[in-house]
Amino acid sequence: MTNPLTLYDRPNSYIGHSVPRPDARRLSEGRGRFVDDKVLPRMVHAAFVRSDMAHARITSIDISDAKNSPGVIAVWTGADLAPHVEPYVGVLSHLAGLRSAPQMPLADDVARWQGEPLAMIVATSRALAEDAVALVTVEYEELPAACDMETALDPDAPVIHQEFGSNLAWERTVDVGDTKAAFSRTDVTLVERELRFGRHTGVTLEARAAIADFDPSEDHLTFHYSGQAPHMMQFIFAKHLGLAEENVRIIAEDVGGSFGIKIHTYGDEIATAIASRLLKRPVKFVADRHESFLTDIHARDHVVHGKMAVTQDGQIAALAFDDVTGIGPFSMYPRTSAIEANQVLNLTGAPYDIENYHARARVVFQNKNMMCQYRAVGHPIAMAICDGLLEDAAAAIGLDPVEIRRRNLMRDDSYPRASASGMKLDDLSHQKALERLVDMMRYEALREDQARLRNEGVFRGIGFCSMVEVTNPSPMFYGIGGAPIASQDGATIRLDAGGGIQVSSSVTEQGQGTNTILAQIAADIFGVDLDRVRIKTGDTEVTPYGGGTWASRGAGIGGEAMLQAAVALKEQVLDVAAVILQAKPDDLDIKAGKITDTDGTERMDLSDLARTVYYRGNELPSDLKPELIATRHYRVTDFPFVFTNGAMAAHVEVDTDTGIIRVLDFWAVEDCGRVLNPLLVDEQIRGGVVQGIGGALYEECLYSEDGQMLNTTMADYLVPMSAEMPDIHVAHIETPTKTSVLGAKGAGEAGTGGAPGAILNAVNDALRPLNSSLWQMPMTPERVLKALGKV
Amino acid sequence: MKQTAQISLTVNGETVEADVPVRRNLVDFLRQDLGLTGSHVGCEHGVCGACTLEVDGRMVRGCLMLAVQANGANVTTVEGLADSGRSAALRQSFMARNALQCGFCTPGMLASAIEYIEAGGASDRNAIREHLSGNYCRCTGYQAIVDAVCDVIDGRVSA
């Protein structure tokens, strides 16, 4: 058999090459198949009446006018839908002590955040459903609201869930070494800062969208889903609607961006499924942009008090911080809203040798929309805390920010090892990445330019971030805590009569290029041209069982399953070929759709072999029972996660009159193990960086003191657009993970995780000669001017 | 009050007659009444650019125009740009550069880029970024899109 480790060197190979995405053609011709593009027979449309109040008792809902509105088919309140659903609670057993209250799709008695659905209207069109929404009258008794997470734990704060006695959802402390002793040393320099990370959200260009299609004759629900985890949703609908799991089919075709937003349980989507069951016909719900801002999960929202001590030669003596994060009135189901804080504790300082580490996180209920996992969960906070304090400390002792990293980064030859927080690390390359970065950005020349321009009154800054990224999660992420979330994924590969192959996988495509890399791996390992591979993902009825695509796991886990399946099919095919050709399997190979001798001499076409097996089995020995299909599954076993690392740098200019920050350049060196497709991974890194820049400079869900979100339009909530973004320079170090043959780690979240820290440091580098600094994201012009004392 | 109006227009070269609700915007009409689902709806208030399409030779937001306002107009959507070959070079360069990921912004992005290219725009990265700054893309980081537009202008791609 061919040794898989040499497969990448074969002629006609695809792994590691910049192969364009085959599905891009369809999308560029306007032939996408997004949920809202689908029209089913007898389909009707849903719209929701949502709470205007952050916290209120609902004293009455008058739906009589809405029921008589043109086109309206049904109007339901929370009480109407309650008998048809089992409540859900967003806790996991491995997050000890995490608590949350049962949730229903529509609030019944009390509304706990502005935007919470209260009533559902189904009509013959979305427009007519919205007309009826306007005719529903809700009477509220306003309750005291706990909107500000920083006061939500005060003794006199209104308690959102009386049964808990306080608004504390979860608390965890990590204490390693002796930080107290380290901070009290006389030979260290201390820096201490309050870092604030605003709430922002995903702003997927395609809003959340669903079509529920219940067929009572088979007690079967088909749910057309714009999301990332079909099998998780299969479990959720089955459990909470009381259906057999096999009677729930989740179909996710084209998904117009997800980034973690569309991987949670939303009341309006559960209600849409209930509505289809009650009406016995398809029901579509597509959120409008206002609804997206109000109800798509929000992210971040942390206030961190951090402290670092460094010795005079720049060694980190201790790192400590206290993080408070607001998650809304419930922990999101089923992934929970404690994972981000947990990640912050796990990841902060992970690139560095740190012996003394103390971290506490408190996760707080509040009367705002729910917070949960969004791209680079916890990473931007964790990286900005450590690298922000590190550059602050470097400045305090007069050390260059690159040099202080050289003195503290874990050595590339020191693995396997653990981080201060106990994370198992292997196959990382912080030192190589940093040196590559410094070289790529022409650091010394850039510093010279900076000094020259400062004399001319131009304030530019250079900032860095050395970072880790959690990818390829094992069962230790969710499954261990009881979540219905698969950590393993499967791939099936089948040789068809025409000589092409059909591939299906349980990982999903949201634009990253999952389908393309699966096709590359299948074609490369099995031995056919890429255009002879058809891919199917995103359908629980026809793909193997698995987790989907999140936490940068599609390539590393789904890709490895694909590789193993392709190896298995090749073995099967060569066994059959050996019989037909009177040869030994080891003397044969498959190249470009042909069975060949190992020297490349063509022996027969794959379609001839397949047609012989499928049509003319009489030509084969009766004891030969060919299988021209193989399925393999893969999970990460020896590590809870496969960490990747990167080094990033930002170059910014701060206009000290307007407070506007311009990003001039950005560099990212990333080590995602084996690069499967440079074309795809480079632009994914760039997209991640841009999302990170968005969180650092522009994006914030602004709330009034009484819990009203103030900027629920794209005109008011700022996202990065092309004119503000720089060209982003990307380079790779390839340290393949030893956990798989493929060697691929994830790459999807690195940019979003590392860019905010680099931008923060660059801005503060620019502000330093003015004796100012800014520790609040987004770093808006107003906040810059405040930091400068100008407003 | 009459809730609908009769309109007649040309869409991707075909004559279309329809009785449409007067409040229906152009992109909803194209998507819901004509099944031209290539034009996407992202924000419904003219900011995101996902519904950008051509009306009488100008690129407009399909969500900011009522269907009845298109009476008598000549409308071209992403499907029409593909079928006629007008977007062929740009589509090829978008694929070669991986200038789309989820593809939801792509129809509008192509329309805006074609407007720039057909007006004789230069392969000036800042000018292209400026021109495309009304089209929101959450996936790519924009760089590959700018690269793709430059490739077409500089003749590095031919359809």
Interface residues (C-beta under 8 A of the other chain):
Chain A: P20 R21 D23 A24 R25 L27 S28 E29 G30 R31 G32 F34 D36 D37 V39 A127 G202 V203 T204 L205 E206 A207 D254 V255 G256 G257 F259 D288 R289 Q510 G511 Q512 G513 L679 L680 D682 E683 Q684 R686 G687 G688 V689 V690 Q691 T713 M714 A715 V719 M721 S722 A723 E724 M725 D727 I728 G751
Chain B: P21 R23 R24 R31 G35 L36 T37 G38 S39 H40 V41 G42 C43 E44 H45 V47 C48 A50 T77 V78 E79 L81 A82 S87 R91 F94 M95 A96 R97 N98 A99 L100 Q101 C102 G103 F104 C105 T106 P107 L110 R125 N126 I128 R129 E130 L132 S133 G134 N135 Y136 C137 R138 C139 T140 G141 Y142 Q143 A144 I145 V146
